[in-house]
Amino acid sequence: MKRSTVSYLYYLVCLLMVTSCAPGTITPAASPTSSNDASQILFDDFSYSTQAEMTANGWIIRSGPGWPGVPGATFRPENVSFVDYPDQADNRLLRMTSSTDGTSENTYQTQVCHQRKYLEGTYAARVRFSDEPVSGVDGDEVVQTFYTITPYVQPLDRDYSEMDYEYLPNGGWGGADLTFYVTTWETVQIEPWNADNTSNSIQGSLAGWHTLVTQVSGGTVRYFIDGTLIAQHGGNYYPDAFMSINFNLWFIDGGLTQADGVREYQEDIDWVFHQANALLMPNEVDAKVNELRKDSVTFQDAVESGIQESPCDL
């Protein structure tokens, strides 16, 4: 049985009561000034029927081997599908399904990436995490994400930037089951591993739907889940290079169980939103998304082009 939500609730109460809480230190900032410049908005409701419709709107569906994940595993486009939201026939979801039988050659991971042109502003997504596979025996160290990243050009590149939400229902990286990380990166070297980042984590089940909001403004990155501030990072970790918007579902190297049979894990995305050069609070993001949906907007991209090369390989 996985850990209950008690530790997660305690953490949120601690965050509201004092200036710092284990396992990380958070010093809540004063309420930032909101900007409402609507000139550069990306919104995707993922109301697609085919992958061709999605890629026509600037998305890449990753294929082939590569980092991160189990060496020898394959990122497979067939893992991306579009399904109806339960009890909402007019609302579709992007679904990622990753699977493994415990061997690298039969491990299939999933990733989608939008263009590399995002930096300061507000990012948000409505995501469904899960604690267990939809089929097969539980226990693989799987990572469910929403993040932004630059390409990995060279080790310890100072132009590298990355901001992550990562849910690990079965633990990993030496942590416990049901751990949720938010991490901001200065740089990284993959081989041998050498990471310069700052991270906070909370524990407890996050199975179900959650709205994730990131504010990137004034030298500070703020991470919210369901309207609650859970971390803020700055200094050298503040992003300084254009990033792509990504979702992926992958398995940690060394974290596969040796149980027999195939296991399938899923992550669903209802929508993604970005407003460049604008700082929005979570309730303002919800209002923007509701307005777009009310106007029957299923896709909009008015964000100015940055660096178009987006290899979708990290």
Summary of the structure (lengths in Angstrom):
residues: 314
radius of gyration: 18.5
end to end distance: 32.2
largest distance: 53.9
contacts: 1009
relative contact order: 0.27
helix: 12%
strand: 43%
